[in-house]
Amino acid sequence: MTKAEQKLNNEIEKGKSPSFQYFFFDQHKTIESFQQGFADIGGQKKVDANTTYHALSVTKTFTAIATLQLVERGLLELEKPVIYYLPLFQFGPEITVTQLLNHSSGIPNPIPLAWIHLESENQSFERNAYFHQIFQKNKKVKSKPNEKFAYSNLNYVILGQLIEEVSGKTFEDYIIENIVRKLPICQDDLAFSISNTDEHAKGYHKWMTFSNLILGLFINKSKFMGEKEGRWKPFKNYYVNGAPYGGLIGKPKAFVSYVQELMNENSSLISEKYKTMMFQENQNNPNTGMCLGWFSGEINGVKYYAHAGGGGGYYCEIRIYPKINRGSVIFFNRTGMSDERYLDKIDRFFI
């Protein structure tokens, strides 16, 4: 067993996650992959290639690419005020599309943990009506545009509205048609819904933790969580209220295909010109590593671009190392609340 595999197995052996799936790859093939653990602890169902997970904020990278596609098509301009496209935009005339992408708009970020609804409520859920209420409660910016970096899911709710406004499609349809369908994957491998409940990993939160105590302050645990399974409390199947900042659900291998397509010089997703723009750090907010929808970092002297996705019951990361043509993906079905840069711990064995 390699050191990388042992480190990952320790996550399960020490009770830190019910399961994991990890991939390290180049543009064409998987170089290393490890998977272990249970998608369903109570049912003793192990994870496999068909297991799906919530990707949560990794979705923001898709939203960023969609925005840049529309810029390339002449339907959007990055430095134009958002209010030019959305006349009812409430945060003033100065905030630009770029500032939404790189989280420098100053728009607040109320705690989004409660922004979920059960699978059974999905057909009747009205996203725009829901977020209208959120925006009404959060009317003022926290800082001036481009004054500082401040991560906000609401930036990407607005980007989703922009994409819908200028494309004439729903956000979900635009992403599926212009990104997902360009990948060499099956239709159900990556979507905004749970394609097969039998193959979807249950999301879990550790029972005997302080965070489990405070979880009840943010969500109705009796509504959104099931009965305890060993050391873990499972979430019932749910959807994120804001698809543009966290709605994608899929197989880890589908996200491998996504990153591989981005690594290609002639990517079908985005031209080299706009890919370079996407991976350019905001020089007005140095040392944040924030680009357009991606964060930058470095490991063993090699630069990478990455994004994490975390929330109730799930945590994941995707990463691309452009200079060495490598990428990595990891998924867990346990709660993650911050950008852990977990891939630093595993990728270092291969770089």
C-alpha positions, -999 to +999 in steps of 0.1 A: +000+000+000+013+034-010+017+063+015-010+082-002-035+053+000-026+047+036-032+083+045-066+082+028-075+049+045-067+065+078-097+089+072-120+059+074-101+039+101-100+069+124-137+077+118-131+109+099-152+100+069-175+072+059-160+071+024-136+088+000-128+087-038-096+101-050-082+105-086-048+118-099-046+121-137-033+137-168-054+149-198-060+114-211-058+088-183-060+082-146-025+078-130-036+069-095-070+063-080-082+051-046-117+045-032-129+031+001-158+031+026-195+032+026-220+052+006-246+040+031-234+029+065-268+015+076-272-005+045-235-014+044-234-003+007-198+004-004-188+032-027-180+023-063-177+040-097-214+047-099-216+065-065-227+101-067-220+130-043-230+166-039-203+188-054-216+220-037-193+250-043-172+232-070-203+242-090-190+278-090-162+268-114-189+258-139-207+291-133-175+310-140-168+291-172-204+297-184-200+335-177-168+336-197-184+317-225-210+344-227-183+371-226-166+354-255-198+353-274-203+391-269-233+387-247-216+399-215-188+423-206-167+416-175-162+453-166-197+464-172-219+471-141-242+442-132-271+467-132-267+471-170-279+435-174-302+433-143-320+466-139-334+456-105-300+448-091-301+463-056-264+468-047-257+499-067-243+509-101-206+502-094-204+465-090-191+447-121-194+411-134-157+406-126-163+415-090-190+389-086-166+363-101-137+371-078-157+378-047-147+415-044-182+429-048-187+435-011-221+417-012-227+400+021-227+362+027-253+352+052-247+316+065-259+294+036-260+261+056-298+265+059-303+271+022-314+236+013-347+218+007-357+181+007-357+161-025-395+158-020-399+196-020-379+202-052-408+204-077-425+232-058-393+251-049-390+286-064-354+297-064-360+333-074-387+339-049-365+323-022-335+345-029-356+376-033-364+372+004-327+367+012-317+398-008-344+418+010-328+409+043-293+417+031-297+450+013-263+466+020-228+458+009-202+451+035-174+469+017-168+490-014-164+472-048-129+457-052-119+470-018-113+436-004-119+399-009-150+385+008-164+351-003-201+352-009-225+327-023-248+355-033-223+367-059-230+334-077-267+335-072-265+368-092-242+353-118-268+326-123-294+353-129-271+370-154-266+338-173-303+332-175-310+368-186-285+370-214-287+333-226-325+330-225-321+296-208-325+284-173-292+283-155-293+245-153-301+240-190-273+264-200-247+245-179-259+211-191-260+221-228-227+241-228-205+223-204-218+189-192-228+177-227-194+185-241-178+160-217-173+123-226-197+111-198-231+096-196-262+118-192-267+108-155-231+111-145-234+148-137-266+167-132-285+191-109-306+163-095-300+129-079-303+106-109-304+074-090-312+074-052-298+039-049-264+051-061-262+084-042-239+085-012-257+095+020-242+126+035-231+122+071-222+144+101-202+130+130-225+125+159-202+132+190-189+166+179-194+202+189-204+210+154-233+186+156-245+205+186-245+238+168-259+224+136-294+227+151-290+264+152-289+265+114-311+237+102-341+217+114-323+185+122-355+165+126-365+175+091-333+172+073-315+143+091-323+107+097-316+083+126-281+078+138-260+051+121-232+042+144-210+073+150-227+092+122-259+111+117-271+110+080-287+137+060-319+129+041-316+135+003-316+172-002-309+199-029-291+232-025-314+262-030-289+280-052-279+259-081-254+285-095-232+283-063-237+247-053-262+226-072-242+200-091-244+163-082-224+136-098-198+108-099-163+118-090-151+104-124-173+129-142-154+157-124-122+140-136-135+143-172-144+180-166-109+189-153-093+168-181-113+188-207-101+220-191-065+208-193-067+204-231-052+232-251-081+231-275-107+227-248-143+226-259-153+245-228-133+277-230-106+292-253-070+296-242-075+333-240-103+331-216-088+303-197-058+325-190-081+353-179-100+329-157-068+318-139-056+354-134-054+365-097-071+397-087-042+421-083-063+445-063-067+419-036-032+403-034-024+372-013-060+359-015-053+336-045-087+345-059-090+343-096-123+342-116-141+314-099-110+295-089-084+298-062-046+295-068-020+278-047+013+260-048+026+226-038+062+214-041+069+245-062+041+237-087+012+262-092-023+249-091-059+262-095-086+247-073-120+249-057-135+231-028-171+223-021-184+218+014-216+217+033-239+194+052-228+158+047-203+163+019-168+177+011-149+177-022-120+194-041-110+196-077-076+208-089-056+215-120-018+218-124-014+235-158+024+235-160+027+197-155-006+187-171-019+170-140-051+172-121-068+157-090-102+152-076-114+140-041-148+134-027-160+126+009-195+120+022-189+139+055-195+175+063-169+201+053-173+237+062-141+254+049-115+251+021-094+225+037-069+222+008-070+185+016-054+176-018-022+192-006-018+162+017-023+136-011-010+152-043+024+159-027+031+122-030+028+124-068+043+158-075 
